[in-house]
Amino acid sequence: MTVAARERVLALSSWHHDWSGLRVAVLGLGVTGFSVADTLVELGARVRVISGKPDPDRERLLDVIGAERITLEGDAAQLEDLRAFDPELVVVSPGYRPDHPLTTWAADRGTVVWGDIELGWRLRDKTDRIADWICITGTNGKTTTTQLTAHMLVAGGLRATPAGNIGTPILDAVRDPEGYDAIVVELSSFQLDRLGEISPYASVCLNIADDHLDWHGSAEAYRAAKAKVYAGTQVACVYNRADRATEQMVEEADVVEGARAISFGLDVPPPSGFGVVEGLLVDRGFHAERRDNAYELVSLDELRNRGLGAPHIVQDILAAAALARARGVEPSEIAAAVLAFTPDPHRSELVATIEGVTWIDDSKATNAHAANASLQALDRVVWMVGGLLKGVDIDDLVRTHARRLRGAVVIGVERAEVLAALERHAPGVPVTEVAHGDAGTVMDAAVSAARRIAGPGDTVLLSPAAASMDQFSDYADRGRRFQHAVRGLGGGEADDQSADGDIG
């Protein structure tokens, strides 16, 4: 690729620049890949989507909008097609690893490679109403904090929406014809790895624990990706006082001059923090006399009555409140938003109580850090655990909670590691191994096994500490199948209220 061609691409930083005729290869045809293709076709680029998995519905839509497409199995065939297309720009869907042969080839030849977030930042000026970006990441709690923040901004009279990793592609948000005052962007570590240069209005890393080590290659690389969320922040860098790593990220970040560091935590807050005082969530970060006073937001009793009282969800509320206050939302508006908020399914969701046994669906706990948050809130647990561990050691989690376990039901293809950890650290706990099989039979067998172990006063907790794609389409599919199997047991009352909220 020539220097001039590369410079032309790098100069494209506005919706209103000339994108016509630009040869763009889009890698992947999921939700993100399609949004990228649709956007670039609208801008007049020549777009070719390269995918390894057939998707008849989206392929038909690509034909309608006028994008080229090819579905090829195997990296070698895809790479040959990419070479023949000779792109000036490659836009990569989040699931492509940094060392993927297609992205490596593009980088080695000097082709510009972006993720969807960088492309979205460059195109954010489609309308005169250019949104502030509020960026959220962390190992756990991202989705709930993103939803809460958007909810609070709307309560404050702003036109706001959640986007990014939460499910709505950032490019769909920036193309809204009315524009937004603020977009709350959930960022995965995959997206952060290819973030590019953006400048959020406010940002937060909620917490950090080992996850996705198989993708990033090391804990250091994972943490470095997460730290990018703070780069270029304009007004407020929000961090977790109980997680020194997030504070260190803020200390080391290159931010806009004048940006403030605002902490959150479950303790009494310092003058520039959000926290808990005598059962009240308070804001000392944005009070004019914050050294001596604080704004009251909402009480812990009110949160418990709404099923939002678990420690991890309280932390999410405090982080969201800090972000919303940075954008000017009043304390009373934040309180109203919190007390009207309902978490998504599969996040510590109470499914039923049957013959004295409580059944909780926490399928969203796809790593050990998330499962830890749910386990520590319970005393007598029959734990349904296992799946794809993503290169993370589960020993510490089992050791920490062995005393709580009445039993364990192990699912997933990577059962050996889980079984070995249970044998080492919980040798007296009854364990049932459910052999690998199709999604329906696995969950029915797992629920039946848990019922045989559990007694009155126990909680059966589906909190797998692992990804779901070995046996299920995603964590929601895993949770739905769990709920269906539990409700098939009968003999109790199902409850459609969330128990303790999301752990992200």
C-alpha positions as CSV (number, residue, x, y, z in Angstrom):
1,M,0.0,0.0,0.0
2,T,1.4,3.4,-0.9
3,V,2.1,6.1,1.6
4,A,-0.3,8.4,-0.2
5,A,-3.1,5.9,0.0
6,R,-2.5,5.3,3.6
7,E,-2.5,9.0,4.4
8,R,-5.8,9.4,2.5
9,V,-7.4,6.9,4.8
10,L,-6.0,8.3,8.0
11,A,-7.2,11.7,7.1
12,L,-10.8,10.5,7.0
13,S,-12.1,11.8,10.3
14,S,-15.6,13.0,9.5
15,W,-18.9,11.8,8.1
16,H,-18.7,14.7,5.7
17,H,-15.3,13.7,4.2
18,D,-15.1,11.9,0.9
19,W,-15.3,8.1,1.5
20,S,-16.5,7.3,-2.0
21,G,-14.7,4.5,-3.8
22,L,-12.6,3.6,-0.9
23,R,-11.9,-0.2,-0.9
24,V,-12.8,-1.5,2.5
25,A,-12.7,-5.1,3.7
26,V,-14.9,-5.9,6.6
27,L,-13.9,-9.0,8.6
28,G,-16.9,-10.8,10.1
29,L,-20.6,-10.7,9.5
30,G,-22.1,-10.5,13.0
31,V,-24.1,-7.6,14.3
32,T,-21.0,-5.4,14.3
33,G,-19.7,-6.4,10.9
34,F,-23.1,-5.8,9.3
35,S,-23.3,-2.3,10.9
36,V,-19.9,-1.5,9.6
37,A,-20.7,-2.6,6.1
38,D,-24.1,-0.8,6.1
39,T,-22.4,2.4,7.2
40,L,-19.6,2.4,4.7
41,V,-21.9,1.6,1.8
42,E,-24.0,4.6,2.8
43,L,-20.8,6.7,2.6
44,G,-20.1,5.4,-0.9
45,A,-17.2,3.1,-0.2
46,R,-16.7,-0.2,-2.0
47,V,-17.2,-2.8,0.7
48,R,-16.4,-6.5,0.7
49,V,-17.4,-8.6,3.7
50,I,-15.3,-11.7,4.4
51,S,-16.8,-14.2,6.8
52,G,-16.1,-17.7,7.8
53,K,-19.7,-18.6,8.8
54,P,-22.8,-18.5,6.6
55,D,-25.5,-16.1,7.7
56,P,-28.3,-16.2,5.0
57,D,-30.4,-13.4,6.5
58,R,-27.5,-10.9,6.7
59,E,-26.1,-12.1,3.4
60,R,-29.4,-11.2,1.7
61,L,-29.3,-7.8,3.3
62,L,-25.8,-7.2,2.0
63,D,-27.0,-8.0,-1.5
64,V,-29.8,-5.4,-1.0
65,I,-27.6,-2.6,0.2
66,G,-24.9,-3.3,-2.5
67,A,-22.0,-4.7,-0.5
68,E,-19.8,-7.5,-1.9
69,R,-19.6,-10.7,0.3
70,I,-17.8,-14.0,0.5
71,T,-18.1,-16.8,2.9
72,L,-15.0,-19.0,3.0
73,E,-14.0,-21.7,5.5
74,G,-10.4,-21.5,6.7
75,D,-7.9,-18.6,7.1
76,A,-5.9,-19.5,3.9
77,A,-8.9,-19.1,1.6
78,Q,-10.0,-15.9,3.3
79,L,-6.5,-14.5,3.1
80,E,-6.3,-15.3,-0.6
81,D,-9.6,-13.4,-1.1
82,L,-8.4,-10.5,1.0
83,R,-5.2,-10.2,-1.1
84,A,-7.1,-10.2,-4.3
85,F,-9.4,-7.4,-3.1
86,D,-6.4,-5.3,-2.1
87,P,-8.2,-3.2,0.5
88,E,-7.2,0.4,1.5
89,L,-8.9,-0.1,4.8
90,V,-9.7,-3.2,6.9
91,V,-12.3,-2.9,9.6
92,V,-12.2,-5.8,12.1
93,S,-15.0,-7.3,14.1
94,P,-14.2,-7.6,17.9
95,G,-13.8,-11.4,17.9
96,Y,-10.7,-11.4,15.6
97,R,-7.6,-11.9,17.7
98,P,-4.6,-9.5,17.4
99,D,-2.5,-12.3,15.8
100,H,-5.2,-13.4,13.3
101,P,-3.6,-14.1,9.9
102,L,-5.9,-11.6,8.1
103,T,-5.2,-8.7,10.4
104,T,-1.5,-9.5,10.6
105,W,-1.2,-9.6,6.8
106,A,-3.0,-6.2,6.5
107,A,-0.7,-4.6,9.2
108,D,2.5,-6.0,7.7
109,R,1.7,-4.4,4.3
110,G,0.8,-1.0,5.8
111,T,-2.9,-1.3,5.3
112,V,-4.9,0.8,7.9
113,V,-6.7,-1.5,10.3
114,W,-9.5,-0.2,12.5
115,G,-12.1,-1.6,14.9
116,D,-15.7,-0.4,14.8
117,I,-15.2,2.0,17.8
118,E,-12.5,4.0,16.0
119,L,-14.7,4.1,12.9
120,G,-17.6,5.3,14.9
121,W,-15.6,8.0,16.6
122,R,-14.5,9.4,13.2
123,L,-18.1,9.4,12.0
124,R,-19.8,10.8,15.1
125,D,-20.5,14.2,13.4
126,K,-23.2,13.0,11.0
127,T,-25.7,15.3,12.6
128,D,-25.2,18.8,14.2
129,R,-26.1,17.2,17.6
130,I,-22.7,15.5,18.3
131,A,-22.9,13.2,21.3
132,D,-20.6,13.1,24.2
133,W,-19.2,9.6,24.7
134,I,-19.2,8.1,28.1
135,C,-17.1,4.9,28.0
136,I,-17.5,1.9,30.4
137,T,-15.4,-1.2,30.8
138,G,-14.3,-3.6,33.5
139,T,-14.1,-7.4,33.9
140,N,-17.7,-7.4,35.3
141,G,-20.6,-5.1,35.7
142,K,-20.2,-3.4,32.3
143,T,-23.7,-4.0,31.0
144,T,-25.6,-3.0,34.1
145,T,-23.5,0.1,34.6
146,T,-24.0,1.1,31.0
147,Q,-27.8,0.6,31.2
148,L,-27.9,2.5,34.5
149,T,-25.9,5.4,33.2
150,A,-28.1,5.8,30.1
151,H,-31.2,5.5,32.3
152,M,-29.9,8.3,34.6
153,L,-29.0,10.6,31.7
154,V,-32.5,10.2,30.2
155,A,-33.9,11.0,33.6
156,G,-31.8,14.1,33.6
157,G,-33.5,15.3,30.4
158,L,-30.8,14.3,27.9
159,R,-31.3,12.3,24.7
160,A,-29.0,9.3,25.5
161,T,-28.6,5.7,24.5
162,P,-26.5,2.7,25.4
163,A,-24.3,1.2,22.6
164,G,-21.2,-0.8,21.8
165,N,-20.6,-4.2,23.4
166,I,-24.1,-4.0,25.1
167,G,-25.6,-5.2,21.8
168,T,-26.4,-2.0,19.8
169,P,-23.4,-1.3,17.5
170,I,-21.9,2.1,18.0
171,L,-22.4,2.8,14.3
172,D,-26.1,2.4,14.6
173,A,-26.1,5.0,17.4
174,V,-24.0,7.6,15.5
175,R,-26.3,7.3,12.4
176,D,-29.5,8.1,14.3
177,P,-31.0,11.0,12.3
178,E,-31.9,13.0,15.4
179,G,-28.5,12.6,17.1
180,Y,-27.9,12.2,20.8
181,D,-26.6,14.4,23.6
182,A,-24.7,11.4,25.0
183,I,-23.9,7.8,24.0
184,V,-23.0,5.4,26.8
185,V,-20.5,3.0,25.2
186,E,-19.8,-0.4,26.7
187,L,-16.4,-1.5,25.6
188,S,-15.1,-5.1,25.8
189,S,-11.3,-5.7,26.0
190,F,-11.5,-6.9,22.4
191,Q,-12.8,-3.5,21.3
192,L,-10.4,-1.6,23.5
193,D,-7.4,-3.5,22.0
194,R,-8.2,-1.7,18.7
195,L,-9.6,1.5,20.3
196,G,-7.7,4.1,18.3
197,E,-7.6,7.7,19.5
198,I,-10.9,8.8,21.0
199,S,-11.7,11.4,23.7
200,P,-14.5,10.3,26.0
201,Y,-16.4,12.9,28.1
202,A,-16.1,10.5,31.1
203,S,-14.8,7.0,31.5
204,V,-14.6,4.1,34.0
205,C,-12.9,0.8,34.5
206,L,-15.2,-0.9,37.1
207,N,-12.8,-3.6,38.2
208,I,-10.1,-5.8,36.8
209,A,-9.5,-9.6,37.1
210,D,-7.9,-12.2,34.8
211,D,-10.2,-12.9,31.9
212,H,-9.8,-13.7,28.1
213,L,-6.2,-14.6,28.6
214,D,-6.5,-17.0,25.7
215,W,-7.4,-14.0,23.5
216,H,-5.0,-11.4,24.8
217,G,-2.1,-13.8,25.5
218,S,-1.3,-12.6,29.0
219,A,-2.8,-10.8,32.1
220,E,-0.6,-7.8,31.4
221,A,-1.9,-7.4,27.8
222,Y,-5.5,-7.8,29.1
223,R,-5.0,-5.1,31.7
224,A,-3.3,-2.8,29.2
225,A,-6.3,-3.0,26.9
226,K,-8.7,-2.1,29.7
227,A,-6.5,0.9,30.7
228,K,-7.1,2.4,27.3
229,V,-10.6,3.5,28.3
230,Y,-9.1,6.5,30.2
231,A,-7.0,7.8,27.4
232,G,-8.1,11.3,26.3
233,T,-10.9,11.6,28.9
234,Q,-12.1,15.2,29.1
235,V,-14.0,15.6,32.4
236,A,-14.1,12.6,34.7
237,C,-12.0,9.4,35.1
238,V,-14.1,7.2,37.5
239,Y,-12.3,4.4,39.3
240,N,-12.9,1.7,41.9
241,R,-11.3,2.6,45.3
242,A,-11.3,-1.1,46.3
243,D,-9.3,-2.1,43.1
244,R,-5.9,-0.5,43.1
245,A,-5.3,-1.5,39.5
246,T,-8.1,0.8,38.3
247,E,-6.7,3.7,40.3
248,Q,-3.3,3.1,38.8
249,M,-4.8,3.1,35.3
250,V,-6.1,6.7,36.0
251,E,-2.8,7.8,37.5
252,E,-1.0,6.7,34.3
253,A,-3.5,7.9,31.8
254,D,-2.9,10.7,29.3
255,V,-6.1,12.7,29.8
256,V,-7.3,16.2,28.8
257,E,-6.0,18.8,31.1
258,G,-8.5,19.5,33.9
259,A,-10.1,16.0,33.9
260,R,-10.8,14.9,37.4
261,A,-10.3,11.5,39.1
262,I,-13.5,10.4,40.9
263,S,-13.6,7.3,43.0
264,F,-16.5,5.0,44.0
265,G,-16.7,2.3,46.7
266,L,-18.8,0.7,49.4
267,D,-17.0,2.6,52.2
268,V,-17.2,6.2,53.4
269,P,-16.0,8.3,50.4
270,P,-13.2,10.8,50.3
271,P,-14.0,14.4,49.1
272,S,-13.8,13.4,45.4
273,G,-15.7,10.1,45.7
274,F,-19.0,8.3,45.8
275,G,-19.7,5.8,48.6
276,V,-22.0,4.7,51.5
277,V,-22.5,6.6,54.7
278,E,-24.9,5.3,57.4
279,G,-26.9,3.3,54.9
280,L,-27.1,6.0,52.2
281,L,-25.4,6.2,48.8
282,V,-23.8,9.6,48.6
283,D,-22.0,11.9,46.2
284,R,-19.0,13.9,47.6
285,G,-17.5,14.2,44.1
286,F,-19.6,17.0,42.7
287,H,-20.8,18.9,45.8
288,A,-19.5,22.5,45.9
289,E,-18.5,21.9,49.6
290,R,-17.5,18.4,49.2
291,R,-14.9,18.4,52.0
292,D,-17.7,18.8,54.5
293,N,-20.9,17.8,52.7
294,A,-22.4,15.3,50.4
295,Y,-25.5,14.8,48.2
296,E,-27.7,12.0,49.3
297,L,-28.7,9.7,46.4
298,V,-30.7,6.7,47.6
299,S,-30.7,4.4,50.6
300,L,-29.6,0.8,50.8
301,D,-33.0,-0.2,52.2
302,E,-34.6,1.3,49.0
303,L,-32.2,-0.7,46.8
304,R,-32.9,-3.9,48.7
305,N,-36.6,-3.5,48.2
306,R,-36.0,-3.2,44.5
307,G,-33.7,-6.3,44.4
308,L,-30.7,-4.1,43.9
309,G,-29.0,-4.5,47.3
310,A,-26.1,-6.9,46.6
311,P,-22.7,-5.3,47.0
312,H,-21.7,-5.7,43.4
313,I,-24.8,-4.0,42.1
314,V,-24.4,-1.2,44.6
315,Q,-21.0,-0.6,43.2
316,D,-22.4,-0.5,39.7
317,I,-25.0,2.1,40.8
318,L,-22.3,4.3,42.4
319,A,-20.1,4.1,39.3
320,A,-23.1,5.0,37.0
321,A,-24.1,7.9,39.3
322,A,-20.6,9.3,39.1
323,L,-20.7,9.2,35.3
324,A,-24.1,10.8,35.2
325,R,-23.3,13.5,37.7
326,A,-20.2,14.4,35.6
327,R,-22.6,15.1,32.7
328,G,-24.8,17.3,34.9
329,V,-27.7,15.0,36.1
330,E,-29.1,16.1,39.4
331,P,-29.0,13.8,42.5
332,S,-32.8,13.6,42.7
333,E,-32.9,12.6,39.0
334,I,-30.4,9.9,39.7
335,A,-32.5,8.5,42.6
336,A,-35.6,8.4,40.5
337,A,-33.7,6.6,37.7
338,V,-32.3,4.0,40.1
339,L,-35.6,3.2,41.8
340,A,-37.2,2.7,38.4
341,F,-34.5,0.4,37.0
342,T,-34.8,-3.3,36.3
343,P,-31.7,-5.4,35.6
344,D,-31.5,-7.7,32.6
345,P,-32.3,-11.4,32.9
346,H,-29.6,-14.0,33.8
347,R,-27.9,-11.7,36.3
348,S,-28.5,-13.2,39.7
349,E,-32.1,-13.7,38.7
350,L,-34.4,-15.5,41.1
351,V,-36.1,-18.2,39.1
352,A,-38.2,-20.2,41.6
353,T,-38.4,-21.5,45.2
354,I,-39.3,-25.2,45.1
355,E,-39.6,-27.3,48.3
356,G,-37.6,-24.8,50.2
357,V,-34.7,-24.7,47.6
358,T,-34.0,-21.4,45.9
359,W,-32.9,-21.5,42.3
360,I,-30.9,-18.6,40.9
361,D,-29.9,-18.0,37.3
362,D,-26.5,-16.2,37.1
363,S,-25.6,-17.4,33.7
364,K,-24.0,-14.0,32.9
365,A,-21.2,-14.9,35.3
366,T,-18.8,-16.0,32.5
367,N,-15.6,-15.7,34.6
368,A,-14.3,-16.3,38.1
369,H,-14.5,-12.7,39.2
370,A,-18.2,-12.6,38.4
371,A,-19.0,-15.9,40.0
372,N,-17.2,-14.8,43.1
373,A,-19.6,-11.9,43.6
374,S,-22.6,-14.1,43.6
375,L,-21.1,-16.9,45.7
376,Q,-20.0,-14.5,48.5
377,A,-23.6,-13.3,48.9
378,L,-24.9,-16.8,49.8
379,D,-24.2,-19.3,52.6
380,R,-25.4,-22.8,51.5
381,V,-24.9,-23.4,47.8
382,V,-25.3,-26.2,45.3
383,W,-23.1,-24.7,42.6
384,M,-23.6,-25.3,38.9
385,V,-20.2,-24.5,37.3
386,G,-18.2,-25.0,34.1
387,G,-17.9,-24.3,30.4
388,L,-15.1,-22.6,28.6
389,L,-12.6,-21.3,31.1
390,K,-10.8,-19.0,28.6
391,G,-7.3,-19.9,30.1
392,V,-8.2,-18.7,33.6
393,D,-7.3,-20.8,36.7
394,I,-10.4,-21.5,38.9
395,D,-8.4,-22.8,41.9
396,D,-8.7,-19.6,44.0
397,L,-12.4,-19.3,43.4
398,V,-13.0,-22.9,44.6
399,R,-10.7,-22.5,47.6
400,T,-12.4,-19.2,48.7
401,H,-15.9,-20.6,48.6
402,A,-15.5,-24.3,49.6
403,R,-17.1,-23.8,53.0
404,R,-20.3,-22.5,51.3
405,L,-20.8,-25.5,49.1
406,R,-23.4,-28.2,49.8
407,G,-22.6,-29.7,46.4
408,A,-21.4,-29.0,42.9
409,V,-22.7,-29.9,39.4
410,V,-20.0,-29.6,36.8
411,I,-20.9,-29.0,33.1
412,G,-18.9,-28.0,30.0
413,V,-16.1,-29.3,27.9
414,E,-13.4,-28.2,30.2
415,R,-14.6,-30.2,33.2
416,A,-11.3,-31.7,34.2
417,E,-9.9,-28.4,35.5
418,V,-13.0,-27.8,37.6
419,L,-13.2,-31.3,38.9
420,A,-9.5,-31.2,39.9
421,A,-10.0,-27.9,41.8
422,L,-13.0,-29.2,43.7
423,E,-11.1,-32.4,44.6
424,R,-8.2,-30.3,45.9
425,H,-10.1,-27.6,47.8
426,A,-13.5,-29.1,48.6
427,P,-12.8,-32.9,49.0
428,G,-15.9,-33.6,51.1
429,V,-18.4,-31.8,48.8
430,P,-20.7,-34.1,46.7
431,V,-19.9,-33.5,43.0
432,T,-21.9,-34.6,40.0
433,E,-20.2,-34.5,36.5
434,V,-22.6,-34.0,33.6
435,A,-21.1,-35.5,30.4
436,H,-20.8,-33.3,27.4
437,G,-23.9,-33.4,25.2
438,D,-26.4,-31.2,23.5
439,A,-27.7,-28.0,25.2
440,G,-31.1,-29.4,26.1
441,T,-30.0,-32.7,27.7
442,V,-27.0,-31.1,29.5
443,M,-29.1,-28.6,31.4
444,D,-32.0,-31.0,32.1
445,A,-29.4,-33.5,33.6
446,A,-27.7,-30.7,35.5
447,V,-30.9,-29.4,37.1
448,S,-31.9,-33.0,38.0
449,A,-28.5,-33.6,39.6
450,A,-28.7,-30.3,41.6
451,R,-32.2,-31.2,42.9
452,R,-30.9,-34.6,44.2
453,I,-28.2,-32.7,46.2
454,A,-30.1,-29.7,47.5
455,G,-32.2,-29.6,50.6
456,P,-34.5,-27.0,52.2
457,G,-32.6,-23.7,52.9
458,D,-30.1,-24.3,50.1
459,T,-29.6,-22.3,47.0
460,V,-28.9,-23.8,43.6
461,L,-26.8,-21.2,41.8
462,L,-26.0,-21.4,38.1
463,S,-22.9,-19.2,38.1
464,P,-20.6,-21.0,35.7
465,A,-17.5,-18.9,36.0
466,A,-17.0,-19.8,32.3
467,A,-18.1,-18.9,28.8
468,S,-21.0,-20.8,27.3
469,M,-20.2,-21.4,23.7
470,D,-19.0,-25.0,24.2
471,Q,-22.6,-26.2,24.7
472,F,-24.9,-23.2,24.2
473,S,-25.2,-20.4,21.7
474,D,-24.5,-17.8,24.4
475,Y,-25.0,-17.1,28.2
476,A,-28.6,-16.1,27.6
477,D,-29.3,-19.5,25.9
478,R,-27.7,-21.2,28.9
479,G,-29.8,-19.2,31.3
480,R,-33.0,-19.8,29.4
481,R,-32.5,-23.5,29.3
482,F,-31.7,-23.5,33.1
483,Q,-34.9,-21.6,33.8
484,H,-37.0,-23.9,31.6
485,A,-35.6,-27.0,33.3
486,V,-36.2,-25.5,36.8
487,R,-39.7,-24.6,36.1
488,G,-40.3,-28.0,34.7
489,L,-39.6,-29.4,38.2
490,G,-42.9,-27.9,39.6
491,G,-43.8,-27.9,43.2
492,G,-43.0,-24.3,43.9
493,E,-43.6,-20.7,43.0
494,A,-41.6,-19.1,40.2
495,D,-40.5,-15.5,40.7
496,D,-39.8,-13.2,37.8
497,Q,-38.1,-10.5,39.9
498,S,-34.3,-10.2,39.8
499,A,-32.7,-11.2,43.1
500,D,-29.5,-9.2,43.4
501,G,-28.9,-7.8,40.0
502,D,-26.1,-8.0,37.5
503,I,-22.5,-8.9,38.0
504,G,-21.8,-8.0,34.4
